[in-house]
Amino acid sequence: MKYLTEYRNPELVQELAREIRRITTKPWTLMEICGGQTHSLVKNGLLDILPGNISMVHGPGCPVCVTSVSIIDEAVFLAGLPGVILCSYGDMLRVPGSSKSLLDAKSTGADVRILYSPLEAVQLAKENPGKQVVFFAVGFETTAPANALSVVQADQLQLDNYSILSSHVLVPPAMEAILSDENNTIDAFLAAGHVCTIMGIEEYYPIAEKYKCPVVITGFEPVDLLQGILMAVTQLENGQYRVDNQYARSVQPEGNIRAQHTIKTVFDKSDRIWRGIGNIPQSGYEVKDRFKKFNARQKFTINIPVAQENAACISGDIMKGLKKPKQCPNFGTLCKPEHPLGAPMVSSEGACAAYYHYQNADNSLA
């Protein structure tokens, strides 16, 4: 299959690993931003074939993982209101809030439904005029266009019973927050290819320049990731810090202009609290005042206090690259996918879930 099987070629994987070992003379720490990249690294055994002086750490690029406890509490509150249908992607249901998850709310009678697209939620609102339908709009820049389109469509249909609870977060501000942290150890980033497919690569040039930190946009297959690591290490060994695009087969420098226009039509940038990390200025999307009747936070009276993180979960340290999942004392004991203490053990993109499911599996390309 074009653009898939050739990026899983075991011989090419070994060749790239040898070249990485050959050129690496110093210890380097690289962060892959996206949870999809993390899962591919762990599932395919790529961490085991890298030289010992390259450390891969796992970033905050899992939208489920970084959704704050307080926003989960907001969703649970909305789900419990009479006449509300709360719609969400499946991963969000088991993410713990301060006292319960959406799955807990559903088990006690709340009308919580799993959908695959926000446009399904618009259709649900059209079919249920007597109900208020709220879509839990979670994601990075990748899912923002579809969520924005749902608002545009609901506006065109003149629906008064549809709204979204926005939990959108943005990659570049998170990268800057990590690089600005006094405990930062990151030498280079592997940026998420799907985000750049939408937004392009221009936002990363100032980051690479300001922090003297290479940024390499990659895909998600084993060859993608090893090529990206090779490109990043080559820069580091040569004292360079630029933006490279390994994922050129999908990412254009300007990104998807139409998708960007749709995002700008519906959303404004806003501050956002990230689970385990805290408030990052201008790191989220919130619905513009022009479409405020589709903003669940303005449609409903939500007085949810800022919730405290679970002290037993080290998700913040994991997503800032300061620790790895197995360094958590509760990993695989008190915290498992069926009973998670934090979101990284829940999501299909979570770093803790990747280590739990794959690290001891015999499915390596090594």
C-alpha positions in Angstrom: 0.0 0.0 0.0 1.6 3.3 -1.1 2.8 5.5 1.7 2.2 2.8 4.3 4.0 -0.5 3.9 7.2 1.2 2.7 7.3 3.2 6.0 7.2 -0.1 7.9 10.1 -1.7 6.1 12.2 -3.7 8.7 15.4 -3.4 6.6 15.0 0.4 6.3 14.3 0.6 10.0 17.6 -1.2 10.8 19.5 1.0 8.3 18.2 4.2 9.9 19.0 2.9 13.4 22.5 2.1 12.3 22.9 5.6 10.9 21.6 7.2 14.0 24.1 5.2 16.1 26.9 6.2 13.8 26.4 9.9 14.0 25.5 10.2 17.7 28.4 11.3 19.8 26.7 13.2 22.6 23.7 12.6 24.8 20.5 14.1 23.5 16.9 14.3 24.7 14.2 14.4 22.1 10.5 14.9 22.8 7.9 13.5 20.4 4.9 15.8 20.9 2.0 13.5 19.8 0.7 10.4 21.6 0.4 8.7 18.3 4.1 9.0 17.8 4.6 7.6 21.4 2.5 4.6 20.6 4.4 3.9 17.4 7.8 4.2 19.2 6.7 1.8 22.0 4.6 -0.6 19.9 7.3 -1.2 17.3 10.2 -1.5 19.7 12.0 1.6 18.3 13.1 2.8 21.7 15.1 -0.4 22.1 17.2 0.1 18.9 18.2 3.7 19.5 21.7 4.3 21.0 21.8 4.6 24.8 22.7 8.3 24.7 19.4 9.3 22.9 16.5 9.6 25.3 13.0 9.9 23.9 10.5 11.6 26.2 6.8 11.9 25.7 5.1 15.2 25.3 1.6 16.7 25.9 0.2 15.8 22.5 -2.7 13.7 23.6 -5.8 15.8 23.8 -7.6 13.5 26.2 -4.6 13.5 28.5 -4.3 17.3 28.8 -8.0 18.0 29.3 -8.1 19.5 32.7 -10.0 18.0 35.7 -12.1 21.1 35.8 -13.3 20.8 32.2 -14.2 17.1 32.9 -16.2 18.4 35.8 -17.9 20.9 33.5 -18.9 18.1 31.1 -20.2 15.9 34.0 -22.2 18.9 35.3 -23.8 19.5 31.8 -24.5 15.8 31.4 -26.5 15.9 34.7 -28.8 18.7 33.6 -32.4 17.8 32.8 -33.0 17.6 29.0 -29.3 17.6 28.0 -27.7 15.0 25.7 -24.0 15.1 26.2 -22.1 13.8 23.2 -18.4 12.8 23.3 -15.7 10.8 21.7 -15.4 7.4 23.4 -12.0 8.1 25.0 -13.3 10.9 27.2 -15.9 8.8 29.0 -13.4 7.2 31.5 -11.2 10.2 32.1 -11.6 11.0 35.8 -12.8 14.4 37.0 -12.5 15.5 40.6 -15.2 13.1 41.8 -16.6 11.2 38.8 -16.2 10.6 35.1 -18.7 10.8 32.3 -19.0 7.1 32.4 -20.0 7.4 36.1 -22.5 10.0 35.1 -23.9 7.8 32.4 -24.2 4.9 34.8 -26.4 7.0 37.1 -28.8 8.0 34.4 -27.2 10.9 32.5 -27.8 10.8 28.7 -24.2 10.5 27.5 -23.6 9.3 24.0 -20.5 8.3 22.1 -20.3 9.8 18.6 -17.6 9.8 15.9 -18.2 13.3 14.6 -19.6 16.6 15.8 -21.7 16.7 12.7 -23.5 13.7 14.1 -24.3 15.8 17.1 -25.8 18.5 14.9 -28.0 15.9 13.3 -29.0 14.6 16.8 -30.0 18.2 17.7 -32.1 18.5 14.6 -33.9 15.3 15.4 -34.5 16.1 19.0 -35.8 19.7 19.2 -37.0 19.2 22.7 -33.4 18.4 24.0 -30.3 20.4 24.4 -27.4 18.6 22.6 -23.9 19.5 23.8 -20.8 18.2 22.0 -17.7 17.9 24.1 -15.2 19.4 21.6 -11.8 18.0 22.6 -8.7 18.1 20.5 -5.7 19.9 19.1 -5.8 21.9 15.9 -6.5 18.7 14.0 -10.1 18.4 15.2 -10.8 22.1 15.4 -12.1 22.4 11.8 -14.8 19.7 12.2 -15.9 21.2 15.5 -16.0 24.7 13.9 -18.0 23.3 11.0 -20.6 21.9 13.4 -21.2 25.4 14.7 -21.4 26.8 11.2 -23.9 24.1 10.2 -26.0 24.6 13.4 -26.1 28.3 12.7 -27.2 27.7 9.1 -29.9 25.3 10.3 -31.0 27.9 12.9 -30.8 25.3 15.7 -31.2 26.7 19.2 -30.5 23.4 20.9 -26.9 22.8 19.9 -23.7 23.9 21.6 -20.2 22.8 22.1 -18.0 22.6 25.3 -14.7 23.6 23.9 -11.6 22.0 25.3 -9.3 22.7 22.3 -5.6 23.1 23.0 -2.8 24.3 20.7 0.7 22.8 20.2 3.1 25.7 19.8 2.2 27.4 23.1 2.7 24.1 24.9 6.1 23.7 23.3 7.1 27.1 24.5 5.8 26.4 28.0 7.9 23.2 28.1 11.0 25.0 26.8 10.5 27.9 29.3 10.3 25.6 32.3 13.3 25.8 34.6 13.6 22.0 34.7 13.5 21.7 30.9 15.9 19.1 29.4 14.6 19.0 25.8 17.1 19.3 23.0 14.8 18.8 20.0 11.2 18.2 19.1 9.4 15.8 16.8 6.3 17.8 15.9 3.0 16.1 15.1 2.4 15.7 11.4 -1.4 15.7 11.5 -1.4 19.1 13.3 0.9 20.5 10.7 -1.3 19.2 7.9 -3.9 21.7 9.1 -1.8 24.5 10.4 1.4 24.3 8.3 4.9 24.8 9.7 5.3 28.6 10.0 4.5 28.7 13.7 7.6 26.6 14.6 10.3 28.9 13.1 10.2 31.4 16.0 10.4 28.5 18.5 13.4 26.9 16.9 15.1 30.3 16.6 14.3 31.6 20.1 15.1 28.5 22.0 17.9 27.1 19.7 15.9 23.9 19.5 15.5 21.8 16.3 11.9 21.0 15.3 11.3 18.1 12.9 7.7 17.4 11.7 7.2 13.7 11.3 4.6 11.1 10.4 3.7 8.2 12.6 5.1 5.1 11.0 8.4 3.5 12.2 10.4 4.9 9.2 8.9 8.3 9.7 10.0 8.5 13.3 13.5 7.2 12.8 14.0 9.5 9.8 12.8 12.4 12.1 15.1 11.3 14.9 18.0 11.1 12.4 17.2 14.6 11.1 17.0 16.1 14.6 20.2 14.4 15.8 22.1 15.5 12.6 21.1 19.1 13.5 22.1 18.8 17.1 25.5 17.2 16.3 26.2 20.1 13.8 25.0 22.8 16.2 22.0 23.7 14.0 18.4 24.5 15.0 15.9 24.8 12.2 12.5 23.4 11.2 12.6 20.3 9.0 9.6 18.6 7.4 10.1 14.8 7.3 6.3 14.4 6.6 6.4 16.3 3.3 4.1 13.7 1.6 1.3 15.1 3.8 2.4 18.5 5.2 2.5 21.5 3.0 4.4 24.6 4.4 1.2 26.7 4.4 -1.0 23.9 5.7 -4.7 23.7 4.9 -5.8 27.2 4.2 -9.6 26.4 4.1 -9.5 24.6 7.4 -7.6 27.5 9.0 -10.2 29.9 7.7 -13.0 27.8 9.2 -11.2 27.7 12.6 -10.7 31.5 12.5 -14.4 32.0 11.6 -15.6 30.2 14.8 -12.9 30.3 17.4 -10.7 32.9 19.2 -7.5 32.0 21.0 -7.9 31.8 24.8 -6.0 30.8 27.9 -6.4 27.2 28.8 -5.6 25.1 31.8 -3.8 21.8 30.9 -4.0 18.8 33.1 -0.8 18.3 35.1 0.8 21.4 33.5 -1.4 24.4 34.5 -2.5 27.5 32.7 -0.8 28.3 29.4 -1.8 31.7 27.9 -3.4 31.7 24.5 -3.1 27.9 24.2 -6.8 27.1 23.5 -9.7 27.9 21.3 -13.0 29.3 22.6 -16.1 30.1 20.6 -16.3 33.7 19.3 -19.0 36.0 20.7 -20.6 36.0 17.3 -21.5 32.4 17.9 -22.0 32.6 21.6 -25.4 30.8 21.6 -23.4 27.7 20.5 -21.0 28.1 23.4 -22.1 25.7 26.2 -20.3 27.8 28.8 -22.4 30.8 27.9 -25.7 28.9 27.3 -25.7 27.2 30.7 -24.8 28.6 34.1 -21.7 26.6 35.0 -20.1 27.4 38.4 -17.4 24.8 38.6 -14.5 25.6 40.9 -11.0 24.9 39.7 -10.4 21.3 40.7 -7.2 20.0 42.2 -5.2 17.3 40.3 -5.0 13.8 41.8 -1.8 13.9 43.8 -1.2 10.2 43.0 -0.9 10.9 39.3 2.3 12.2 37.8 0.8 13.0 34.4 2.2 16.6 34.4 5.8 15.3 34.8 5.3 12.8 32.1 3.8 15.3 29.6 6.6 17.8 30.3 9.2 15.1 29.6 10.5 15.1 33.2 9.5 11.4 33.9 8.5 8.3 32.0 5.4 6.3 32.8 7.2 3.4 34.6 8.7 5.9 37.0 5.3 6.4 38.5 5.0 4.3 41.7 1.3 3.5 40.8 2.0 2.4 37.2 0.4 -0.9 36.6 -0.7 -1.3 40.2 -3.2 1.3 41.5 -3.3 2.8 38.0 -4.4 0.5 35.1 -6.6 1.2 32.0 -9.7 -0.2 33.7 -9.1 1.9 36.8 -7.0 4.9 35.8 -5.8 7.5 38.2 -5.2 9.9 35.3 -5.9 10.5 31.7 -2.6 9.2 30.2 -3.6 5.7 31.2 -7.1 6.1 29.6 -6.5 7.5 26.1 -5.6 5.5 23.0 -2.9 8.1 22.6 -1.8 8.2 26.3 1.9 7.5 27.1 1.0 5.4 30.1 -1.4 3.3 28.1 1.2 2.8 25.4 3.7 1.4 28.0 1.1 -0.7 29.7 -0.2 -2.3 26.5 2.9 -2.6 24.3 6.3 -2.5 26.1 6.4 -6.2 26.9 4.7 -7.3 23.7 6.6 -9.1 21.0 5.7 -7.0 18.1 9.0 -5.2 17.5 10.5 -4.3 14.1 13.9 -4.4 15.7 
